[in-house]
Each structure stands twice: as C-alpha cells, then as structure tokens.
C-alpha cells in the first residue's frame, strides 16, 4: 500500500518591480534631489542592494511626500528582504496614484499571499487584472489560490488566461496540469506537463508530476522514464526516487523498487513514506521481518501514518503475532486509513 508524493505545487520567485529612471518632476530643488535619489535607488535595486535602495527611496520620499513611485519601489525592495508588512504599507500609499502604480495591486497581493492573507491576496489579484488585463501574473497567482482552495475549475480558468497572455508561461502549464490532475482529467494533465517541459526541460517538478500522472493511468514504463529524467536533472531529489520506486512496485519489480526507496531514504533519512513503501515491497518478497522494521521506522518518523500501521499489521499477522497485528489494524482504522477495517473482523 504505497503512497506517491509528487513535487510540491510550483510558485515563482519574487519578482520585485523597479521602474525606469525618471527626470525631475517639477523644477524645484527638492523634486530634483528626489529624482536623483529615486534613480540611485533604482540602480541599487537592480544591483540587488536592497537596503541601500530602501535608504535612497526613503530619502526621496522625505524630499517629496507624494512620490508614489518611490513608495511602490521601496515596497518592492521590502518584499525582496521579506519585510511584507512594511511592503504592504508602502503599496497602500502608492495606490493613491493607481495609474502610475497599477503594479502595486499585484505586488501587494503577493505580500498578502506570503502572509497567508489569501482572501486579501485574491482581491488584489482581481484588481490587478482590472488594471492590466494583459498581465499574465495576477491570473496565475489567483489560480494558485483557487487551487489551494480546491476550486480546480476556477484555477484552470485563471491558468487559461495566464497562458493566453503568455504562451511561454511554463509554470502556468505545469500548474494547470496539476489542477486537471486533481479534477481527474489525466490526459489533459499529461498534455500540460509535456507543454511545460517543451518550454523548459529543466523543470524537475514537471517531470515528476508527469510521471505521477502517467502512473495514475497505468503507463508505468513511461512514468519510470519521466521520474528518471527528473533524477538525471537533480540527483538529490528524494521524491523522484520514491515515486520511481512506486512505479517499479506497480510493475512488480520489487527489488528495483527497494533500490529506489533505499536511495530516497539515503537522501532524506526522515522521509517516512519511503520507509513504508520499502516495507510494502519487502512484504511482496515475503521478507515480513524487514517489512515490520521499515514500517516501524515510518511510524517513528510519523506517528499518524495510517498505512504504515496497516502494512505492519499485515506482516505481523504472517509472523503469527495476532495481538500486534490487531493493534496495528485498529490504529490504522482510528487514523481513518482506507482498507484497515476489513482486517479487524477476527480481532477480539
């Protein structure tokens, strides 16, 4: 009873916004000096000197109190150093000039997302779409929120719009594939993962996700190939080894599966799923003691791992430990594991 863990749902890195340099806004000494400081802040921002950029934007604001672009770009710099509350405060002020600072809606939404204020984030992305309907990014991130809320149809619609605005948006193809997979449209999901990989072959998680979708439809050889490509790109990806082992398990290549599960454990000794899965493969090879040992390690890593209790119970039964088997099966049922209830009928 193995469990596959696929690559985490993908998110893009921060994309802070730095405007082009500007000339003085009006001909007075303060505004000229403010423009110089602003331009210096832009150069430092683009050079990844965020603290220096913040200092320059702050001085520019001191020279000109209503310098909305300076507020927006200082907010972007705060985002880069993960000071999200300060960034939100700056974006709030910058939106007093929504035409010049229309990107502030999107950037504020990203901050709210990082602070787990998802309702506010979704509202900001909607405002960003209204301000600039041709920008793919707010559609993408709103789709990510809908995915997290299990609104897969809504997520797909937003990813559709992101792709319509940017046909080379590999992340949007990947994540639309994940939404389709959750909606059990496995052919559509596989097609989207393949499109993402046509754009960017280096996306390890897309190879991994493709493999898991192919495995779901019984295409185990193709799934193994996809996982192998993920491993070739990132030899430290323990999830890809675990998933490839699961595909080999499905093909009844239990020795090959054990090799992959063992590698996953070497890369991440705390990875409970690989211990359980290796135990399940050992059970198939009638190594019941080995199964018990591995499932016990899985439970040690995750005391609420229902399938590990279920698998250990099955092995204990065959080792004539009826009391231990019943205890494990009962624990698996208590944890809500599917299938556990069928084993406890003969237990006292």
C-alpha positions as CSV (number, residue, x, y, z in Angstrom):
1,X,0.0,0.0,0.0
2,X,2.3,2.7,-1.3
3,X,1.8,6.4,-1.4
4,X,3.3,8.6,-4.0
5,X,4.4,12.1,-3.1
6,X,4.7,14.4,-6.1
7,X,6.6,17.6,-6.5
8,X,5.3,20.5,-4.5
9,X,3.0,22.8,-6.3
10,X,5.2,25.4,-8.0
11,X,5.5,29.0,-7.2
12,X,7.5,31.7,-8.9
13,X,10.2,33.5,-7.0
14,X,9.6,37.1,-6.0
15,X,9.6,39.5,-9.0
16,X,10.0,42.9,-7.4
17,X,9.3,45.8,-9.6
18,X,11.9,48.6,-10.3
19,X,10.7,51.3,-12.6
20,X,13.0,53.0,-15.1
21,X,14.8,56.1,-14.0
22,X,13.0,59.4,-14.3
23,X,13.8,63.0,-14.7
24,X,12.8,65.7,-12.2
25,X,9.1,66.0,-11.9
26,X,9.0,69.8,-11.5
27,X,11.7,72.3,-11.5
28,X,12.5,72.9,-7.8
29,X,15.4,71.8,-5.7
30,X,13.6,69.2,-3.6
31,X,12.0,67.4,-6.6
32,X,15.3,67.4,-8.5
33,X,17.1,65.9,-5.5
34,X,14.2,63.4,-5.0
35,X,14.5,62.3,-8.6
36,X,18.3,61.8,-8.2
37,X,17.7,59.7,-5.0
38,X,15.0,57.7,-6.7
39,X,17.2,56.9,-9.7
40,X,20.0,55.9,-7.3
41,X,17.6,53.6,-5.5
42,X,16.6,52.0,-8.9
43,X,20.2,51.3,-9.7
44,X,20.8,49.7,-6.2
45,X,17.6,47.7,-6.5
46,X,18.7,46.3,-9.9
47,X,22.1,45.6,-8.4
48,X,20.4,43.6,-5.5
49,X,21.5,46.2,-2.9
50,X,18.1,46.2,-1.2
51,X,19.0,48.0,2.0
52,X,20.7,50.8,0.0
53,X,17.7,51.0,-2.3
54,X,15.4,51.4,0.6
55,X,17.5,54.1,2.1
56,X,17.5,56.1,-1.2
57,X,13.8,55.7,-1.8
58,X,13.2,56.8,1.8
59,X,15.2,60.0,1.3
60,X,13.4,60.6,-2.0
61,X,10.1,60.4,-0.1
62,X,11.4,62.8,2.5
63,X,12.1,65.3,-0.3
64,X,8.8,64.8,-2.0
65,X,6.0,63.4,0.3
66,X,3.6,62.3,-2.5
67,X,6.3,60.4,-4.5
68,X,4.1,57.4,-5.2
69,X,6.5,55.6,-7.4
70,X,9.2,55.8,-4.7
71,X,6.7,54.2,-2.3
72,X,5.9,51.4,-4.7
73,X,9.6,50.6,-5.4
74,X,10.5,50.8,-1.7
75,X,7.7,48.3,-1.2
76,X,9.3,46.1,-3.8
77,X,12.6,46.3,-2.0
78,X,11.0,45.4,1.3
79,X,9.4,42.4,-0.5
80,X,12.8,41.2,-1.6
81,X,14.1,41.1,2.0
82,X,10.8,39.6,3.2
83,X,9.5,42.6,5.2
84,X,6.0,42.1,3.9
85,X,4.1,44.3,6.4
86,X,6.3,47.3,5.5
87,X,5.9,46.5,1.8
88,X,2.1,46.4,2.2
89,X,2.1,49.8,3.9
90,X,4.1,51.3,1.0
91,X,1.9,49.7,-1.6
92,X,-1.2,51.1,0.2
93,X,0.2,54.6,-0.2
94,X,1.4,54.1,-3.7
95,X,-2.2,53.3,-4.8
96,X,-3.2,56.9,-4.2
97,X,-1.9,57.2,-7.8
98,X,-3.3,53.9,-9.2
99,X,-2.5,54.9,-12.8
100,X,1.2,55.3,-12.2
101,X,1.4,52.5,-9.7
102,X,-1.1,49.9,-11.1
103,X,1.5,47.2,-10.4
104,X,1.1,47.8,-6.7
105,X,-2.1,45.7,-6.7
106,X,-0.2,42.7,-7.9
107,X,2.7,43.3,-5.6
108,X,0.5,43.8,-2.6
109,X,-1.3,40.6,-3.5
110,X,2.0,38.7,-3.4
111,X,2.7,40.1,0.0
112,X,-0.7,39.1,1.3
113,X,-0.1,35.7,-0.1
114,X,3.2,35.3,1.7
115,X,1.5,36.4,4.9
116,X,-1.3,33.8,4.3
117,X,-4.0,36.5,3.9
118,X,-5.4,34.7,0.9
119,X,-8.7,36.5,0.7
120,X,-6.9,39.8,0.5
121,X,-4.4,38.4,-2.0
122,X,-7.2,37.2,-4.2
123,X,-8.9,40.5,-4.1
124,X,-5.7,42.3,-5.0
125,X,-5.1,40.0,-8.0
126,X,-8.6,40.7,-9.2
127,X,-7.8,44.5,-9.0
128,X,-4.5,43.9,-10.8
129,X,-6.4,42.1,-13.6
130,X,-8.8,45.0,-13.9
131,X,-5.9,47.5,-14.0
132,X,-3.9,45.4,-16.6
133,X,-5.9,42.5,-18.1
134,X,-3.0,41.6,-20.4
135,X,-0.6,40.8,-17.5
136,X,-0.4,37.0,-17.0
137,X,1.0,37.1,-13.5
138,X,-2.1,38.0,-11.4
139,X,-4.2,35.4,-13.3
140,X,-1.5,32.8,-12.4
141,X,-1.3,33.6,-8.7
142,X,-5.1,33.9,-8.4
143,X,-5.2,30.4,-9.9
144,X,-2.7,29.2,-7.3
145,X,-5.0,30.4,-4.5
146,X,-8.0,28.8,-6.2
147,X,-6.1,25.5,-6.5
148,X,-5.3,25.7,-2.8
149,X,-9.0,26.1,-2.1
150,X,-9.8,23.0,-4.2
151,X,-11.6,25.2,-6.8
152,X,-9.9,23.3,-9.6
153,X,-12.3,24.6,-12.3
154,X,-11.7,28.2,-11.3
155,X,-7.9,27.6,-11.1
156,X,-8.0,26.1,-14.7
157,X,-9.8,29.2,-16.0
158,X,-7.2,31.5,-14.4
159,X,-4.3,29.4,-15.7
160,X,-6.0,29.5,-19.2
161,X,-5.9,33.3,-19.1
162,X,-2.3,33.4,-17.9
163,X,-1.4,31.2,-20.8
164,X,-3.5,33.2,-23.3
165,X,-1.5,36.3,-22.2
166,X,1.9,34.4,-22.3
167,X,2.1,31.3,-24.4
168,X,5.6,30.6,-23.0
169,X,4.5,30.5,-19.3
170,X,5.8,27.1,-18.3
171,X,4.7,27.4,-14.7
172,X,1.1,28.1,-15.8
173,X,1.1,25.0,-18.0
174,X,2.5,22.9,-15.1
175,X,0.0,24.1,-12.6
176,X,-2.9,23.9,-14.9
177,X,-1.8,20.3,-15.4
178,X,-1.9,19.8,-11.6
179,X,-5.4,21.3,-11.5
180,X,-6.5,19.0,-14.2
181,X,-5.0,16.0,-12.4
182,X,-6.9,16.9,-9.3
183,X,-10.1,17.1,-11.4
184,X,-9.2,13.6,-12.7
185,X,-8.5,14.8,-16.3
186,X,-5.3,12.8,-16.6
187,X,-4.9,13.1,-20.3
188,X,-5.2,16.9,-20.1
189,X,-2.8,17.0,-17.2
190,X,-0.2,14.9,-19.0
191,X,-0.5,17.2,-22.1
192,X,0.0,20.3,-20.0
193,X,3.1,18.9,-18.2
194,X,4.5,18.0,-21.6
195,X,3.9,21.6,-22.9
196,X,5.6,22.9,-19.8
197,X,8.6,20.7,-20.5
198,X,8.7,21.7,-24.1
199,X,9.2,25.3,-22.9
200,X,11.6,24.4,-20.1
201,X,13.2,20.9,-19.9
202,X,14.9,21.8,-16.6
203,X,11.6,21.8,-14.6
204,X,12.3,18.8,-12.3
205,X,8.9,19.0,-10.7
206,X,7.2,18.9,-14.1
207,X,8.9,15.7,-14.9
208,X,7.9,14.3,-11.5
209,X,4.3,15.5,-12.0
210,X,4.2,13.9,-15.4
211,X,5.4,10.6,-14.1
212,X,2.8,10.6,-11.4
213,X,0.0,11.3,-13.9
214,X,1.3,8.6,-16.2
215,X,1.4,6.1,-13.3
216,X,-2.2,7.0,-12.5
217,X,-3.2,5.8,-15.9
218,X,-1.2,2.6,-15.7
219,X,1.6,3.8,-18.1
220,X,4.3,2.6,-15.7
221,X,7.2,2.4,-18.2
222,X,6.6,6.0,-19.3
223,X,6.2,7.1,-15.7
224,X,9.6,5.5,-14.9
225,X,11.2,7.4,-17.8
226,X,9.7,10.7,-16.5
227,X,11.0,10.1,-13.0
228,X,14.4,9.1,-14.4
229,X,14.6,12.4,-16.3
230,X,13.8,14.2,-13.0
231,X,16.6,12.3,-11.3
232,X,19.1,13.0,-14.1
233,X,18.4,16.7,-13.6
234,X,18.5,16.6,-9.8
235,X,20.2,13.6,-8.3
236,X,19.3,14.8,-4.8
237,X,15.5,14.6,-5.5
238,X,14.4,12.0,-3.0
239,X,10.7,12.4,-4.0
240,X,11.6,11.3,-7.6
241,X,13.4,8.2,-6.3
242,X,10.4,7.4,-4.1
243,X,8.0,7.9,-7.0
244,X,10.1,5.8,-9.4
245,X,10.2,3.1,-6.8
246,X,6.4,3.2,-6.6
247,X,6.1,2.8,-10.4
248,X,8.5,-0.2,-10.2
249,X,6.4,-1.6,-7.4
250,X,3.3,-1.3,-9.7
251,X,5.3,-3.3,-12.3
252,X,6.0,-6.0,-9.7
253,X,9.8,-5.1,-9.9
254,X,10.1,-5.2,-6.1
255,X,13.9,-5.4,-6.0
256,X,14.2,-2.4,-8.2
257,X,11.6,-0.6,-6.1
258,X,13.5,-1.4,-2.9
259,X,16.7,0.1,-4.5
260,X,14.9,3.4,-5.3
261,X,13.2,3.6,-1.9
262,X,16.6,3.0,-0.2
263,X,18.1,5.8,-2.2
264,X,15.3,8.1,-1.2
265,X,16.0,7.2,2.4
266,X,19.7,7.8,2.0
267,X,18.9,11.3,0.7
268,X,16.3,12.1,3.3
269,X,16.5,9.8,6.4
270,X,13.4,11.5,7.8
271,X,11.2,10.6,4.8
272,X,8.5,8.3,6.3
273,X,6.8,7.5,3.0
274,X,9.9,5.8,1.6
275,X,10.3,3.6,4.7
276,X,6.6,2.5,4.4
277,X,7.0,1.9,0.7
278,X,10.1,-0.1,1.1
279,X,8.4,-2.2,3.7
280,X,5.5,-2.8,1.3
281,X,8.0,-4.1,-1.3
282,X,9.7,-6.3,1.2
283,X,6.3,-7.8,2.1
284,X,5.8,-8.7,-1.5
285,X,9.2,-10.6,-1.3
286,X,8.0,-12.3,1.8
287,X,10.5,-10.5,3.9
288,X,8.0,-9.9,6.7
289,X,10.5,-9.0,9.4
290,X,12.1,-6.4,7.0
291,X,8.6,-5.1,6.4
292,X,7.9,-4.7,10.1
293,X,11.2,-3.0,10.7
294,X,10.6,-0.5,7.9
295,X,7.0,0.2,8.8
296,X,8.1,0.8,12.4
297,X,10.7,3.3,11.2
298,X,8.0,5.0,9.2
299,X,5.8,5.2,12.3
300,X,8.7,6.6,14.3
301,X,9.1,9.4,11.8
302,X,5.3,10.0,11.5
303,X,3.2,8.5,14.4
304,X,0.0,9.2,12.5
305,X,0.9,7.3,9.3
306,X,-2.1,5.0,8.9
307,X,-0.8,3.0,6.0
308,X,2.4,2.1,7.9
309,X,0.3,0.6,10.7
310,X,-1.8,-1.3,8.2
311,X,1.2,-2.7,6.4
312,X,2.9,-3.6,9.7
313,X,-0.2,-5.3,10.9
314,X,-0.3,-7.5,7.7
315,X,3.3,-8.5,8.2
316,X,2.7,-9.2,11.9
317,X,-0.2,-11.5,11.1
318,X,2.1,-13.6,8.9
319,X,4.7,-13.7,11.7
320,X,1.9,-15.2,13.9
321,X,1.8,-12.0,16.1
322,X,-2.0,-11.8,16.1
323,X,-2.2,-9.4,19.0
324,X,0.3,-7.0,17.4
325,X,-1.5,-7.3,14.1
326,X,-4.9,-6.4,15.6
327,X,-3.4,-3.4,17.5
328,X,-1.9,-2.1,14.2
329,X,-5.1,-2.6,12.2
330,X,-7.2,-0.9,14.9
331,X,-4.8,2.0,14.9
332,X,-5.0,2.3,11.1
333,X,-8.8,2.5,11.3
334,X,-8.6,5.0,14.1
335,X,-6.4,7.2,11.8
336,X,-9.0,6.9,9.0
337,X,-6.9,4.7,6.7
338,X,-9.0,3.1,3.9
339,X,-8.9,-0.7,4.0
340,X,-8.0,-1.2,7.6
341,X,-11.5,-2.2,8.7
342,X,-11.5,-5.3,6.5
343,X,-8.8,-6.9,8.7
344,X,-10.1,-6.4,12.2
345,X,-13.2,-8.7,11.9
346,X,-11.4,-11.6,13.7
347,X,-9.8,-9.4,16.3
348,X,-11.1,-9.5,19.9
